[in-house]
C-alpha cells in the first residue's frame, strides 16, 4: 500500500493506493491489480499509463532500465484513457523489455468500489485488474522485486507515482497462517484462534482491527499458537460488521482472519445486561442518560422506547416496564 500521497494536484487518477500480484495453483494466468485514490469518472479528460515491472531474477545488474527502474526484464503496461465522464477505454500489453517484444492482452476489469478496511467509508476508489500469462513473465528468483509506476501520458509523459513490493513464488508456504472459530460473533462472545508458521517461542500480540486485545502470548516449539479472546466493545467496526483479527510477531510478521460482527442484540431496559429488566437497571440507566456511552449493547438497552435517542422519555418507558 502506498500512503505517501505525493502525486501532484490534478492527477488523482494516477495516485496509487494499493497494488498486488496474485497467482495460484498452477493456473495459466496471474492477476495484477491496482487501486487509485480518485474515482475514474471525475476530472477532465486525460490518459494514464500504469506499469507492472518485474526484475525476474532479482538482480538489478541484469535487465534494462524501464520508467527509471533498473534491472527490469518483463512487465505489463496498461494505458487508460479517461473521457471525463462515462466509461474509460484502455489498452493492455505484455512486454519483454530485454527482447524488445510484446503483444496485446485482454481488456482489464475496472470498477469503483469502497474499501472494507476504511471506516467510515469515503468516496469509492477505482480498482483495476489485468490478467496476464504467468509463465510468460519468466520468474526465476524465489522473491521477485515488483514495482508499479504511474505515468501521466497526456501531461507530457512524466512519471508521477510508484509503489514498490515483491512477488513471492511460494508465498503460502513461507507465510504464517491463522484461523478463527467461529468466524462470526458479537460483543462479549469468546473466539478461539489458531496460528502456525511463526518463529518458535516467540512473543505475539493479537489485535482486533487496531485495538490490542492480547499481549504477552507466546508460540510453541513448532511455531504454532492457540488461544481465545473475548470480542471487546468495538464501535468503530460495528457499522461495517467486519473486523480483522491479526496475530503479530514482535519482529513484524503477521497473519490475519476476518471476523464478521453480528448486530448486538439487547433487551430494552436491561442496561446492566443481566437478562432481566428490574430495579437493578435504574442506576446504570441514569448513568447512561447523564454520560455518553460507547458500548453499543448499553446504548441499545438504554434506548428503552426505541426512538434512537436516550432521554427522559426512556425513563418513563423503563418505569412502565418494571415488574
C-alpha atoms as a printed R data frame, in Angstrom:
    type eleno elety resid chain resno       x       y       z
1   ATOM     1    CA   UNK     A     1   0.000   0.000   0.000
2   ATOM     2    CA   UNK     A     2   1.255   3.455  -0.975
3   ATOM     3    CA   UNK     A     3   0.352   6.022   1.686
4   ATOM     4    CA   UNK     A     4   2.644   8.829   0.603
5   ATOM     5    CA   UNK     A     5   0.058  10.967  -1.219
6   ATOM     6    CA   UNK     A     6   2.799  12.618  -3.250
7   ATOM     7    CA   UNK     A     7   1.073  12.888  -6.622
8   ATOM     8    CA   UNK     A     8   0.777  16.473  -7.945
9   ATOM     9    CA   UNK     A     9  -2.659  18.127  -7.662
10  ATOM    10    CA   UNK     A    10  -4.992  17.285 -10.515
11  ATOM    11    CA   UNK     A    11  -3.506  13.827 -11.124
12  ATOM    12    CA   UNK     A    12  -5.544  11.869  -8.603
13  ATOM    13    CA   UNK     A    13  -6.321   9.150 -11.139
14  ATOM    14    CA   UNK     A    14  -2.602   8.293 -11.113
15  ATOM    15    CA   UNK     A    15  -2.254   8.344  -7.313
16  ATOM    16    CA   UNK     A    16  -1.577   4.694  -6.442
17  ATOM    17    CA   UNK     A    17  -3.214   3.423  -3.271
18  ATOM    18    CA   UNK     A    18  -2.732  -0.353  -3.324
19  ATOM    19    CA   UNK     A    19  -1.144  -2.822  -5.763
20  ATOM    20    CA   UNK     A    20  -0.913  -6.594  -5.823
21  ATOM    21    CA   UNK     A    21   0.036  -9.593  -7.933
22  ATOM    22    CA   UNK     A    22  -1.611 -12.958  -7.301
23  ATOM    23    CA   UNK     A    23  -1.144 -16.415  -8.821
24  ATOM    24    CA   UNK     A    24  -2.387 -19.743  -7.521
25  ATOM    25    CA   UNK     A    25  -2.288 -23.446  -8.067
26  ATOM    26    CA   UNK     A    26  -0.604 -23.874 -11.464
27  ATOM    27    CA   UNK     A    27  -3.190 -21.646 -13.140
28  ATOM    28    CA   UNK     A    28  -2.198 -20.227 -16.520
29  ATOM    29    CA   UNK     A    29  -2.945 -16.609 -15.605
30  ATOM    30    CA   UNK     A    30  -1.610 -14.208 -12.983
31  ATOM    31    CA   UNK     A    31  -3.826 -11.455 -11.571
32  ATOM    32    CA   UNK     A    32  -2.273  -7.977 -11.484
33  ATOM    33    CA   UNK     A    33  -4.323  -5.335  -9.703
34  ATOM    34    CA   UNK     A    34  -4.087  -1.752  -8.521
35  ATOM    35    CA   UNK     A    35  -6.315   0.850  -6.947
36  ATOM    36    CA   UNK     A    36  -6.061   4.635  -7.148
37  ATOM    37    CA   UNK     A    37  -7.357   7.244  -4.737
38  ATOM    38    CA   UNK     A    38  -9.623   9.153  -7.148
39  ATOM    39    CA   UNK     A    39 -12.694   7.736  -8.949
40  ATOM    40    CA   UNK     A    40 -12.197   7.280 -12.676
41  ATOM    41    CA   UNK     A    41 -15.343   9.183 -13.642
42  ATOM    42    CA   UNK     A    42 -14.140  12.523 -12.246
43  ATOM    43    CA   UNK     A    43 -11.883  15.253 -13.601
44  ATOM    44    CA   UNK     A    44 -11.040  16.402 -17.128
45  ATOM    45    CA   UNK     A    45 -10.125  14.047 -19.993
46  ATOM    46    CA   UNK     A    46  -6.637  12.570 -19.664
47  ATOM    47    CA   UNK     A    47  -4.590   9.401 -20.154
48  ATOM    48    CA   UNK     A    48  -2.526   7.453 -17.614
49  ATOM    49    CA   UNK     A    49  -0.192   4.504 -18.160
50  ATOM    50    CA   UNK     A    50   0.466   2.006 -15.367
51  ATOM    51    CA   UNK     A    51   3.480  -0.342 -15.464
52  ATOM    52    CA   UNK     A    52   3.832  -3.608 -13.525
53  ATOM    53    CA   UNK     A    53   7.601  -4.114 -13.745
54  ATOM    54    CA   UNK     A    54   9.362  -7.340 -12.709
55  ATOM    55    CA   UNK     A    55  13.044  -7.958 -12.001
56  ATOM    56    CA   UNK     A    56  12.555 -11.658 -12.644
57  ATOM    57    CA   UNK     A    57  15.970 -12.856 -11.417
58  ATOM    58    CA   UNK     A    58  16.217 -10.413  -8.507
59  ATOM    59    CA   UNK     A    59  19.438  -8.947  -9.919
60  ATOM    60    CA   UNK     A    60  19.387  -5.169 -10.584
61  ATOM    61    CA   UNK     A    61  22.526  -5.518 -12.758
62  ATOM    62    CA   UNK     A    62  20.669  -7.546 -15.405
63  ATOM    63    CA   UNK     A    63  17.680  -6.470 -17.453
64  ATOM    64    CA   UNK     A    64  17.094  -2.913 -18.652
65  ATOM    65    CA   UNK     A    65  16.058   0.468 -17.295
66  ATOM    66    CA   UNK     A    66  12.291   0.999 -17.560
67  ATOM    67    CA   UNK     A    67  10.459   4.033 -16.181
68  ATOM    68    CA   UNK     A    68  13.553   4.836 -14.132
69  ATOM    69    CA   UNK     A    69  13.658   1.331 -12.586
70  ATOM    70    CA   UNK     A    70  16.829  -0.751 -13.270
71  ATOM    71    CA   UNK     A    71  17.036  -4.498 -13.801
72  ATOM    72    CA   UNK     A    72  13.634  -4.998 -15.437
73  ATOM    73    CA   UNK     A    73  13.108  -7.959 -17.759
74  ATOM    74    CA   UNK     A    74   9.342  -8.302 -18.187
75  ATOM    75    CA   UNK     A    75   6.186  -6.450 -17.337
76  ATOM    76    CA   UNK     A    76   2.664  -5.411 -18.233
77  ATOM    77    CA   UNK     A    77   1.624  -1.946 -19.389
78  ATOM    78    CA   UNK     A    78  -1.915  -0.620 -19.059
79  ATOM    79    CA   UNK     A    79  -2.956   2.666 -20.654
80  ATOM    80    CA   UNK     A    80  -6.323   4.096 -19.581
81  ATOM    81    CA   UNK     A    81  -7.985   6.971 -21.423
82  ATOM    82    CA   UNK     A    82 -10.304   8.991 -19.195
83  ATOM    83    CA   UNK     A    83 -13.148  10.672 -21.140
84  ATOM    84    CA   UNK     A    84 -14.026  12.997 -18.239
85  ATOM    85    CA   UNK     A    85 -17.375  11.288 -17.806
86  ATOM    86    CA   UNK     A    86 -18.661   7.856 -18.671
87  ATOM    87    CA   UNK     A    87 -16.598   4.704 -19.050
88  ATOM    88    CA   UNK     A    88 -12.839   4.870 -19.722
89  ATOM    89    CA   UNK     A    89 -11.185   2.927 -22.541
90  ATOM    90    CA   UNK     A    90  -7.927   1.039 -22.223
91  ATOM    91    CA   UNK     A    91  -5.069  -0.838 -23.881
92  ATOM    92    CA   UNK     A    92  -3.085  -3.634 -22.188
93  ATOM    93    CA   UNK     A    93   0.210  -5.099 -23.376
94  ATOM    94    CA   UNK     A    94   2.676  -7.742 -22.197
95  ATOM    95    CA   UNK     A    95   6.285  -6.588 -22.623
96  ATOM    96    CA   UNK     A    96   9.616  -8.400 -22.755
97  ATOM    97    CA   UNK     A    97  11.884  -5.391 -22.343
98  ATOM    98    CA   UNK     A    98  15.125  -7.312 -22.903
99  ATOM    99    CA   UNK     A    99  13.981  -8.752 -26.223
100 ATOM   100    CA   UNK     A   100  12.024  -5.655 -27.216
101 ATOM   101    CA   UNK     A   101   8.897  -7.703 -27.909
102 ATOM   102    CA   UNK     A   102   5.329  -7.678 -26.687
103 ATOM   103    CA   UNK     A   103   1.709  -8.387 -27.518
104 ATOM   104    CA   UNK     A   104  -1.768  -7.267 -26.548
105 ATOM   105    CA   UNK     A   105  -3.635  -8.665 -23.531
106 ATOM   106    CA   UNK     A   106  -7.394  -8.808 -22.827
107 ATOM   107    CA   UNK     A   107  -9.043  -5.613 -21.536
108 ATOM   108    CA   UNK     A   108  -8.880  -5.042 -17.774
109 ATOM   109    CA   UNK     A   109 -11.709  -5.157 -15.288
110 ATOM   110    CA   UNK     A   110 -12.339  -1.630 -13.956
111 ATOM   111    CA   UNK     A   111 -14.744  -0.935 -11.098
112 ATOM   112    CA   UNK     A   112 -15.281   1.758  -8.473
113 ATOM   113    CA   UNK     A   113 -15.629   0.165  -5.048
114 ATOM   114    CA   UNK     A   114 -15.483   1.088  -1.372
115 ATOM   115    CA   UNK     A   115 -12.636  -0.282   0.732
116 ATOM   116    CA   UNK     A   116 -13.771  -2.582   3.543
117 ATOM   117    CA   UNK     A   117 -10.877  -1.528   5.797
118 ATOM   118    CA   UNK     A   118 -11.850   2.147   5.898
119 ATOM   119    CA   UNK     A   119 -14.393   3.472   8.388
120 ATOM   120    CA   UNK     A   120 -16.341   5.483   7.749
121 ATOM   121    CA   UNK     A   121 -16.096   4.714   4.028
122 ATOM   122    CA   UNK     A   122 -15.211   7.735   1.931
123 ATOM   123    CA   UNK     A   123 -15.582   8.088  -1.823
124 ATOM   124    CA   UNK     A   124 -15.182   4.876  -3.827
125 ATOM   125    CA   UNK     A   125 -11.756   4.183  -5.278
126 ATOM   126    CA   UNK     A   126 -11.126   2.565  -8.660
127 ATOM   127    CA   UNK     A   127  -9.800  -0.983  -8.776
128 ATOM   128    CA   UNK     A   128  -8.213  -2.283 -11.971
129 ATOM   129    CA   UNK     A   129  -7.468  -5.973 -12.599
130 ATOM   130    CA   UNK     A   130  -5.359  -7.242 -15.507
131 ATOM   131    CA   UNK     A   131  -4.874 -10.941 -16.335
132 ATOM   132    CA   UNK     A   132  -1.548 -11.978 -17.915
133 ATOM   133    CA   UNK     A   133   0.197 -15.250 -18.792
134 ATOM   134    CA   UNK     A   134   2.131 -16.340 -15.698
135 ATOM   135    CA   UNK     A   135   4.769 -18.437 -17.495
136 ATOM   136    CA   UNK     A   136   5.433 -15.658 -19.989
137 ATOM   137    CA   UNK     A   137   6.631 -13.329 -17.233
138 ATOM   138    CA   UNK     A   138   9.515 -15.750 -16.662
139 ATOM   139    CA   UNK     A   139  10.086 -15.525 -12.917
140 ATOM   140    CA   UNK     A   140  13.399 -17.067 -11.826
141 ATOM   141    CA   UNK     A   141  14.167 -15.836  -8.297
142 ATOM   142    CA   UNK     A   142  12.063 -17.099  -5.349
143 ATOM   143    CA   UNK     A   143  11.365 -13.452  -4.466
144 ATOM   144    CA   UNK     A   144  10.900 -11.165  -7.469
145 ATOM   145    CA   UNK     A   145  11.049  -7.378  -6.970
146 ATOM   146    CA   UNK     A   146   7.875  -5.720  -8.289
147 ATOM   147    CA   UNK     A   147   7.460  -2.011  -8.984
148 ATOM   148    CA   UNK     A   148   4.236  -0.390 -10.172
149 ATOM   149    CA   UNK     A   149   4.696   3.001 -11.821
150 ATOM   150    CA   UNK     A   150   2.087   5.551 -12.919
151 ATOM   151    CA   UNK     A   151   2.815   7.836 -15.868
152 ATOM   152    CA   UNK     A   152   0.811  10.919 -16.883
153 ATOM   153    CA   UNK     A   153   0.730  10.260 -20.633
154 ATOM   154    CA   UNK     A   154  -1.449  13.230 -21.561
155 ATOM   155    CA   UNK     A   155   0.538  15.723 -19.487
156 ATOM   156    CA   UNK     A   156   3.990  15.323 -21.037
157 ATOM   157    CA   UNK     A   157   4.836  11.763 -20.051
158 ATOM   158    CA   UNK     A   158   6.228  12.395 -16.564
159 ATOM   159    CA   UNK     A   159   6.240   9.547 -14.041
160 ATOM   160    CA   UNK     A   160   4.102  10.746 -11.153
161 ATOM   161    CA   UNK     A   161   3.869   7.837  -8.692
162 ATOM   162    CA   UNK     A   162   5.294   4.414  -7.865
163 ATOM   163    CA   UNK     A   163   4.774   1.610  -5.382
164 ATOM   164    CA   UNK     A   164   7.482  -0.958  -4.586
165 ATOM   165    CA   UNK     A   165   6.905  -4.510  -3.442
166 ATOM   166    CA   UNK     A   166   7.806  -8.100  -4.177
167 ATOM   167    CA   UNK     A   167   6.238 -11.237  -5.600
168 ATOM   168    CA   UNK     A   168   6.979 -14.353  -3.527
169 ATOM   169    CA   UNK     A   169   6.841 -17.545  -5.564
170 ATOM   170    CA   UNK     A   170   5.984 -19.787  -2.584
171 ATOM   171    CA   UNK     A   171   4.139 -17.200  -0.528
172 ATOM   172    CA   UNK     A   172   1.611 -19.507   1.132
173 ATOM   173    CA   UNK     A   173   4.277 -21.990   2.195
174 ATOM   174    CA   UNK     A   174   6.515 -19.290   3.700
175 ATOM   175    CA   UNK     A   175   3.915 -17.153   5.462
176 ATOM   176    CA   UNK     A   176   2.244 -17.572   8.838
177 ATOM   177    CA   UNK     A   177  -1.377 -18.721   8.755
178 ATOM   178    CA   UNK     A   178  -4.288 -18.028  11.097
179 ATOM   179    CA   UNK     A   179  -7.827 -19.337  11.576
180 ATOM   180    CA   UNK     A   180 -10.578 -18.331  13.997
181 ATOM   181    CA   UNK     A   181 -13.657 -20.175  15.235
182 ATOM   182    CA   UNK     A   182 -16.408 -19.151  14.963
183 ATOM   183    CA   UNK     A   183 -15.957 -16.626  12.174
184 ATOM   184    CA   UNK     A   184 -18.989 -14.603  13.278
185 ATOM   185    CA   UNK     A   185 -19.639 -13.185  16.723
186 ATOM   186    CA   UNK     A   186 -20.859 -10.286  18.817
187 ATOM   187    CA   UNK     A   187 -19.520  -8.164  21.643
188 ATOM   188    CA   UNK     A   188 -18.738 -10.304  24.685
189 ATOM   189    CA   UNK     A   189 -18.520 -13.585  22.771
190 ATOM   190    CA   UNK     A   190 -15.405 -15.790  23.014
191 ATOM   191    CA   UNK     A   191 -13.478 -16.531  19.799
192 ATOM   192    CA   UNK     A   192 -10.796 -19.226  19.585
193 ATOM   193    CA   UNK     A   193  -7.812 -18.855  17.271
194 ATOM   194    CA   UNK     A   194  -5.019 -20.997  15.856
195 ATOM   195    CA   UNK     A   195  -1.837 -19.705  14.244
196 ATOM   196    CA   UNK     A   196   1.035 -21.564  12.564
197 ATOM   197    CA   UNK     A   197   4.237 -20.816  10.690
198 ATOM   198    CA   UNK     A   198   5.630 -18.363  13.225
199 ATOM   199    CA   UNK     A   199   9.034 -18.477  14.913
200 ATOM   200    CA   UNK     A   200   9.152 -20.883  17.901
201 ATOM   201    CA   UNK     A   201   8.946 -19.494  21.450
202 ATOM   202    CA   UNK     A   202   8.165 -16.045  20.049
203 ATOM   203    CA   UNK     A   203   6.202 -13.304  21.774
204 ATOM   204    CA   UNK     A   204   2.990 -12.379  19.989
205 ATOM   205    CA   UNK     A   205   0.181  -9.836  20.100
206 ATOM   206    CA   UNK     A   206  -3.404 -10.194  18.919
207 ATOM   207    CA   UNK     A   207  -5.319  -7.217  17.570
208 ATOM   208    CA   UNK     A   208  -8.921  -6.632  16.534
209 ATOM   209    CA   UNK     A   209  -8.510  -4.016  13.815
210 ATOM   210    CA   UNK     A   210  -6.174  -1.539  15.563
211 ATOM   211    CA   UNK     A   211  -7.281  -2.479  19.089
212 ATOM   212    CA   UNK     A   212  -4.821  -4.543  21.136
213 ATOM   213    CA   UNK     A   213  -6.722  -7.494  22.602
214 ATOM   214    CA   UNK     A   214  -3.980  -9.890  23.808
215 ATOM   215    CA   UNK     A   215  -0.324  -9.213  24.596
216 ATOM   216    CA   UNK     A   216   2.500 -11.310  26.015
217 ATOM   217    CA   UNK     A   217   1.336 -14.569  24.424
218 ATOM   218    CA   UNK     A   218   3.936 -16.985  23.013
219 ATOM   219    CA   UNK     A   219   4.227 -19.511  20.213
220 ATOM   220    CA   UNK     A   220   5.076 -23.144  20.871
221 ATOM   221    CA   UNK     A   221   8.185 -25.046  19.784
222 ATOM   222    CA   UNK     A   222   6.641 -25.817  16.372
223 ATOM   223    CA   UNK     A   223   5.793 -22.152  15.742
224 ATOM   224    CA   UNK     A   224   2.074 -22.613  16.389
225 ATOM   225    CA   UNK     A   225  -0.106 -20.727  18.834
226 ATOM   226    CA   UNK     A   226  -3.595 -21.396  20.197
227 ATOM   227    CA   UNK     A   227  -5.861 -19.373  22.412
228 ATOM   228    CA   UNK     A   228  -9.066 -17.419  22.704
229 ATOM   229    CA   UNK     A   229 -10.254 -13.891  23.296
230 ATOM   230    CA   UNK     A   230 -13.480 -12.078  24.105
231 ATOM   231    CA   UNK     A   231 -14.788  -9.697  21.438
232 ATOM   232    CA   UNK     A   232 -14.382  -6.271  23.057
233 ATOM   233    CA   UNK     A   233 -16.559  -3.245  22.506
234 ATOM   234    CA   UNK     A   234 -15.566  -2.073  19.034
235 ATOM   235    CA   UNK     A   235 -17.988   0.645  17.912
236 ATOM   236    CA   UNK     A   236 -15.703   1.671  15.039
237 ATOM   237    CA   UNK     A   237 -16.046  -1.738  13.411
238 ATOM   238    CA   UNK     A   238 -19.731  -2.315  14.135
239 ATOM   239    CA   UNK     A   239 -21.227  -0.207  11.299
240 ATOM   240    CA   UNK     A   240 -19.448  -2.250   8.636
241 ATOM   241    CA   UNK     A   241 -19.903  -5.546  10.527
242 ATOM   242    CA   UNK     A   242 -16.417  -6.824   9.785
243 ATOM   243    CA   UNK     A   243 -13.126  -6.683  11.684
244 ATOM   244    CA   UNK     A   244  -9.623  -8.011  11.060
245 ATOM   245    CA   UNK     A   245  -8.170 -10.329  13.716
246 ATOM   246    CA   UNK     A   246  -4.381 -10.198  13.414
247 ATOM   247    CA   UNK     A   247  -1.582 -12.157  15.101
248 ATOM   248    CA   UNK     A   248   1.640 -10.142  15.047
249 ATOM   249    CA   UNK     A   249   5.186 -11.236  15.912
250 ATOM   250    CA   UNK     A   250   7.417  -8.734  17.677
251 ATOM   251    CA   UNK     A   251   9.558  -8.684  14.524
252 ATOM   252    CA   UNK     A   252   6.572  -7.665  12.412
253 ATOM   253    CA   UNK     A   253   5.437 -10.828  10.593
254 ATOM   254    CA   UNK     A   254   1.686 -11.335  10.827
255 ATOM   255    CA   UNK     A   255  -1.304 -13.430   9.835
256 ATOM   256    CA   UNK     A   256  -4.946 -12.407   9.908
257 ATOM   257    CA   UNK     A   257  -8.517 -13.676   9.642
258 ATOM   258    CA   UNK     A   258 -11.751 -11.812   9.033
259 ATOM   259    CA   UNK     A   259 -14.321 -11.739  11.845
260 ATOM   260    CA   UNK     A   260 -17.914 -10.930  10.923
261 ATOM   261    CA   UNK     A   261 -19.563  -8.921  13.683
262 ATOM   262    CA   UNK     A   262 -23.219  -9.699  14.260
263 ATOM   263    CA   UNK     A   263 -25.503  -6.856  15.262
264 ATOM   264    CA   UNK     A   264 -25.564  -6.637  19.052
265 ATOM   265    CA   UNK     A   265 -28.925  -7.854  20.387
266 ATOM   266    CA   UNK     A   266 -30.353  -6.280  23.531
267 ATOM   267    CA   UNK     A   267 -33.347  -6.299  25.840
268 ATOM   268    CA   UNK     A   268 -34.820  -2.807  26.068
269 ATOM   269    CA   UNK     A   269 -34.277  -1.599  29.644
270 ATOM   270    CA   UNK     A   270 -31.745  -4.308  30.585
271 ATOM   271    CA   UNK     A   271 -28.930  -1.777  30.913
272 ATOM   272    CA   UNK     A   272 -26.823  -3.905  33.269
273 ATOM   273    CA   UNK     A   273 -27.206  -6.813  30.796
274 ATOM   274    CA   UNK     A   274 -28.156  -9.477  33.312
275 ATOM   275    CA   UNK     A   275 -31.008 -10.745  31.153
276 ATOM   276    CA   UNK     A   276 -33.925  -9.173  33.031
277 ATOM   277    CA   UNK     A   277 -35.438  -5.714  33.413
278 ATOM   278    CA   UNK     A   278 -35.775  -4.755  37.082
279 ATOM   279    CA   UNK     A   279 -34.781  -2.146  39.651
280 ATOM   280    CA   UNK     A   280 -31.091  -3.035  39.283
281 ATOM   281    CA   UNK     A   281 -31.157  -1.369  35.855
282 ATOM   282    CA   UNK     A   282 -32.280   2.021  37.181
283 ATOM   283    CA   UNK     A   283 -28.854   3.312  38.264
284 ATOM   284    CA   UNK     A   284 -26.978   2.304  35.038
285 ATOM   285    CA   UNK     A   285 -29.845   3.805  33.005
286 ATOM   286    CA   UNK     A   286 -29.449   7.159  34.761
287 ATOM   287    CA   UNK     A   287 -25.649   6.959  34.298
288 ATOM   288    CA   UNK     A   288 -26.113   6.350  30.597
289 ATOM   289    CA   UNK     A   289 -28.557   9.249  30.367
290 ATOM   290    CA   UNK     A   290 -26.083  11.651  32.011
291 ATOM   291    CA   UNK     A   291 -22.831  10.379  30.465
292 ATOM   292    CA   UNK     A   292 -22.301   9.395  26.811
293 ATOM   293    CA   UNK     A   293 -21.558   5.686  26.363
294 ATOM   294    CA   UNK     A   294 -19.567   3.894  23.645
295 ATOM   295    CA   UNK     A   295 -20.746   0.309  24.291
296 ATOM   296    CA   UNK     A   296 -23.314  -0.434  21.557
297 ATOM   297    CA   UNK     A   297 -25.074  -3.016  23.754
298 ATOM   298    CA   UNK     A   298 -25.600  -0.498  26.579
299 ATOM   299    CA   UNK     A   299 -26.771   2.186  24.155
300 ATOM   300    CA   UNK     A   300 -29.229  -0.277  22.646
301 ATOM   301    CA   UNK     A   301 -30.639  -1.272  26.044
302 ATOM   302    CA   UNK     A   302 -30.854   2.301  27.353
303 ATOM   303    CA   UNK     A   303 -32.905   3.439  24.370
304 ATOM   304    CA   UNK     A   304 -35.913   1.815  26.015
305 ATOM   305    CA   UNK     A   305 -38.595   3.308  23.767
306 ATOM   306    CA   UNK     A   306 -36.542   2.594  20.644
307 ATOM   307    CA   UNK     A   307 -36.674   6.078  19.153
308 ATOM   308    CA   UNK     A   308 -32.907   6.295  18.591
309 ATOM   309    CA   UNK     A   309 -32.302   8.827  21.386
310 ATOM   310    CA   UNK     A   310 -31.575   8.327  25.084
311 ATOM   311    CA   UNK     A   311 -33.539  10.919  27.109
312 ATOM   312    CA   UNK     A   312 -36.220  11.315  29.758
313 ATOM   313    CA   UNK     A   313 -38.799   9.504  27.631
314 ATOM   314    CA   UNK     A   314 -36.769   6.332  28.097
315 ATOM   315    CA   UNK     A   315 -37.091   6.642  31.881
316 ATOM   316    CA   UNK     A   316 -40.869   6.786  31.549
317 ATOM   317    CA   UNK     A   317 -40.865   3.702  29.354
318 ATOM   318    CA   UNK     A   318 -38.446   1.954  31.736
319 ATOM   319    CA   UNK     A   319 -40.721   2.578  34.735
320 ATOM   320    CA   UNK     A   320 -43.663   1.206  32.743
321 ATOM   321    CA   UNK     A   321 -41.726  -1.993  32.064
322 ATOM   322    CA   UNK     A   322 -40.774  -2.688  35.689
323 ATOM   323    CA   UNK     A   323 -42.431  -5.793  37.118
